[in-house]
Amino acid sequence: MLILLLLIGGISFPPIIHAEDVQIDVKTIPQCSEIRINGILKGECPHSIIVRINTPMQIELFKEGIGSRILDYVVKGNDVIYYDLTTGKRLTETEYNEYLERYEATGHTEAQPEETLPDSNESEENTEASYTKPMPKIIEIPSIPDIPQELNDMTTSGSAVYTIYVDHRGRFQKAEPVKASEVDGLDDYIVSWISKWKFSPALENNFPVAAMLDIRIQYQLPDKIFKVPDISDEEHIAAIAEPKMETRVETTTEKTESKSTEAIPDCSDKTRVESRPKIIQPPKITFIPNEIQNLDLKGSAVYKVSIDSSGQVSDVSIVQSSGNQELDQWLIPFIKDTYWEPATMESKPIACWRNLELSFYTLACRFDFVNIFE
């Protein structure tokens, strides 16, 4: 009766601390926008967690414009982690305090700007502050779309150069002509095509970062041919055929992709997969509705996740149910929103599938993908 009255009265109790529990504080420069412990979003920095001693943890720190930094950490006792996101190194307390004094004195609290697209009128120096020197890689160039009528009767041939901006997840942001085609409407048409390309992000110190690259495109409007000459792989050279042929080619491609999806290898098959996919963006379980929490379920589940050659999740299926269909289906969109460094074979990105094991306790809002970093 006393407990019931206290709950009705709105009195809250501090968490139960065990003798083997310790406190870990995480402080970063600049302040990270997301911190994840073993793949689960915990909030922003600075952040404090209570955890059992000798617990291994994978701490992911994310900041727009910098990307993710991952620390493998084993809890040995009360500790404060000071971390520089720009260099990927741990700091001493003195170094951290010196940073705060330096930037507070100048009125700044961030070491680098947010990840924003540089304005085309900005100087080269300002551009490099947001987009770093490492270059993203082109994974796939799709067939070019139908030529609009106003370009169909053109007889011009030539080349143009475009700067392509790609974010830290490998997603196209924008493209701008550096050397324009000088054909009205052609640059907009080519940029629209480039927006459909697939990329893997640039890597700096093995971490994905936003970056840009320049690409040259040759065009022959009389023959409706467009080429990317600086990419040697034949699959990256696209051409437009006549409308009837285009339809037939697209149909053939769809059948081939469908068959290929069914035959993609298990990422643990070393005869078909040279390098397994590596997680870049884990599941973001940011809000857990009451109906899921109140299921009061504890256990595990296994999902089969198909990852395409661009690192996107193409399919998720249930291998081992959690025991509750509502919970099984609720988790799938979070898994689909993950992003990976794709698997490779002979140094080329490929599609493959892998299993993800989930340990959960809904009432405690705990959802841990226990093998996601393997």
N, C-alpha and C positions, 0 to 999 in steps of 0.2 A: 504493500500500500504506500509506503514511504517513497519507493522508487517511482511509482506511478505519479504521485503528487509532484515530485521533483521534475519529472519530464513535462508534466502539464504546466508547471511554473516556468518552463523555458530555461531551466538551469542546465548548462553544459558541463561536461567533465573533461579534463585533459586526457590525452591518450595514455594508455597503460604502458609504462616504461619497464622493461625487464632489466635484470642485472647485467646482461650481456649486450644491451643496446647502447649504441654510441651515436653521436651527432656529427654529421658531415655537412659542412657549409661549402657552397660553390660560388665563387665570385669571378667574373670575367671582365676583360677589357678588350673591346667595348662590351657593353652589357648585351648578353645574348638574348634573342627574342624567344627562344624555346630551349628547354632542357628536358631530355628524356632519359629515364633510367630503364635499362633493359627493354628499350623500344616503346615504353609507355610515357606519354606526355605528362610532365609534372608541373610545368609553369615556366616562369622566366627566372633570370638571374638578377640579383643574388637569391640563392635558394638553400634552404636547410632541410635535411632529411634525417629521420631516425631509422637506423638500420642495425641489424644484428652483427656482431663482430665476426670476422672471417668470411663475410659474405662477398662473393665476387660480383662485380657490377660492370656493366658497360654504360658509360655516361656519354650521351651525345649532346653537343652544344651547337645550336644553329643560329646563324645571324645572316639576314638578307645582305647580299653583296659580298659575303665572305664564303658562305656555305656551311657545311657541317664539319665539326671536329669531334673525333671519337676517342675516348680514354678508356682503356681497360684498367680497372681499379679493384683492389681487394681491400676490404675494410679491416684495418688493424687497430683502430682506436679513434678517439675524437680527432678530427682533422679539419683543416680549412684548405680547400683547393683554390689557388689563385692561378688563372689561366689567361694567356694572351691569344685571342682568337686569330689575330692577324699573322702571327708567326707559328702558331700551333705548339707553343711551349708553355710549360708550367713556370710560374714566377715565385719568387720569394715574397714574403709579406712586405719587405722593404721596397722591392721593385714595384709592387702593386700600389703602395702608398705614394711612391714617387710619381707614378702615372697620374693618380688622382690629383695630387698637388699641381702637377704641370698643366693638366687640362682644366682644372677648376680655376686656376689663375688666369687662363686665357679665355675663360667662358665657354669652353668646349667640354662635352662629356663623352664624345665618340671619337675613336681613332680613325675611322673610315666612314664614308657616307653610306646611306642606304643604297641597296641595289636598284638603281633607276637607270632607265635608258638615257645615254648622253644625248644632249641636244645637238643637232647637226651643225649648229653654229659655234659649238664649244671648241676650244683649242684642243690640240692633240694631248697636251698635258692633262687637262681636265677630263678628257675621255678616258685616259688610262687609269684614272682614280676609280672608275666604276667597272670598267671592263679590262681585265688583265691580259698579259701577253700570251699565255698559253692558248692554243686554239682548239675549239671543238672539232670533232670528227664527223664527217658526213657518213651516215650509215646506209641510207636508202634514198634514191631519187625516183619518184614515181613517174609514170607516163605523163607527158605534158597535156593539159586540157585542150579542148577544141579552141581553135583560133577564132577570135571574134570577127564579125563580118568586115569591120573597118580595116583589119589587117590582112584579110584574106586575099586582097587584090594587090598587095604590095609586092614589089620586085627587088627589095633591098636585101643586101647581105652585109654582114659586118660582125662586130663583137662589142660587148659591154662588160663592165666590171661592177660588182655589187659588194657592199659590206653587209654581212649577215650577223645579227646579234642573237646570241643563244644564252639562255639563263643557266643556272647551276644544276638544273634538272634535265638539261638537254632539250628544252622546249624553245622553239622559234619565237623570237620577240618582234623583230622587224628587219627589213632589208632596205638599204638605200643605195641608189646608183652613185658610184664614184666616177665612172666614165659612162655617161648615158648613151643610149642607143641612137639618139637623135631622130627617132621615129615616133611620131605622136601615138601615145597609147601603148607602145611596146614595153616600156619599162614597167608600167603598172601590171601588165599581163605577166611579165617574167617574175616580178615580185610575188604576184599571186601564186605562181607555180612554186617558187622557192618556199613559200609559207607551208607547203605540204610536205617538204622534205623532212627526213628524220635524222636526228643528230644524237651523238653522245657528248656529254659536257666536257669542257676542258678540265684538265687536272693540274693542280698546283700543290706540290708536296703530297701527292696522292689524295687530294681532296677536290671534289667538284667545285668549280667556280664559274661565274658568268664570264663570257669572253666573246670575241668576235673574230671573223675571218673574212678575207676577200676572195671572191670567186669570179672567174672569167667565163662568160657564156658566149659561144659563137652561134649566130643565127643565119639561116638561109631561107628567107620568106618565100621565094619562088617555089622551093621544094618542100616547104613546111618542115624544116629540119632545125633542131636546136641541140647543141653539144656542149658538154662541160669538158674541155680538152685537158685540163690539168689533173683530171682523175683518170687513172689508167685502167681501172677495172671496167670491163665492158658493160657490166650490169648498171653502171652509173652513167651511161650514155643513152639519152632518150631521144626518140624521134617521133614525129606525128605522121600517121598514115592517113589515107583517105577515110572519110566518115564510116563507110561500111566496114573497112578493115579495122578501124579503131574499135568498133563495137565487138568484132570477132576477137580481137586481141584481149580486150578487157574480160570477156567471158572466159577465155582460156586461162587467163591469169587467176581469176577467182577460183576456178576448179583446182588449179595447181596449188594455190595457197591453202585451200580447204584440205587437200590431201596431205600437204606438208604439215599443217597444224596437227592432224591426227598422228603423224609419224614423228613428231619432235621427240628428241631423246630425253631420258632421265638425266638430270645434271650430274648424277653420281656415276654415270656410265663413262668410264675413262677412255673407252675406245671411240666415243663419239663426242665427248666434251673435254676439251683441253683445260679450260679454266671455268670454274663454277660461277654463277651469278653472285654478285655481292650487293648487299642492301645499301642504298644511298638514302632513301627516304622511308623510314619504317611506318607502320600504321599509326595514324593520328586519332586515337580514341579520346576525343576531347570532351564529350558529353555523354553520360550514361543515364538514360531515362529511368524513371522510378519503376516502370513495369519490368525492366531488365534487372535492376537491383533487387527488386522484391521477389524475383524467382528463387532467390536464396539457394543457388546451385553452386557446387564446387566439384571440379573435375578437370577433364582434359578433352581436347578435340584435335583432329588432324585435317588439314585442308591441302588439296593438290592445287598448286599455283603454276600456271603457264606464263612464262616471261618471254616476250618477243625479242627480236634482235636489236630493238631500240631501248630496251630496259623497261618497257611498259608491261603491265599485267594484262594479258589477253583473255584469260579465263580462270575461274576459281570453282572448284568442286569439292564436295565433302567426302573425305575418305573415312573418317571416324567421327560420328556425331557426338555432340556434347550431351546428348540425351534429351535435348529440347529443341524442337524445330524452329521456334521463334528466335532463340539465341543463335542457332546455326546461321540463319538467314540475316540476322541483324549484323553479324560480324563481316559478312562477305564484302559489302561496299568499302569498309576500311582496308581490307586486304587488297582490293582492286585499285585503291588509291596510292599504293606503294610504288616506289621507283627504284630500279636496280641498275647496277653496272652489268650489262649483258654477259652471258657466257660466251666463250670463244672456242673456236676450233681452227687450227692452223692460222692463228692470230687474227681471225675474222669473227665479228660478232654473230652469234647464232641464237635461235630460239631453243628453249628447253623447258622442262618442268621440274619442280621440286615439291617436297612436302613441307608444310609448316606445322609445327606442333604448338598447340596453345594450352597453357595452364590457366585456369580461371577460378575466381571466387566472386560471384556477382554481388553479394551483400557487402563485401569489402571493396568493391569496384576495382578488383585486381584482374588484369588480363595480360599475361606474359607470353610472348612468342619465344619459347625457350631455345629454339635452334635457329633463329632468324639470322644470326651473325656467323653461322657455320659455313 
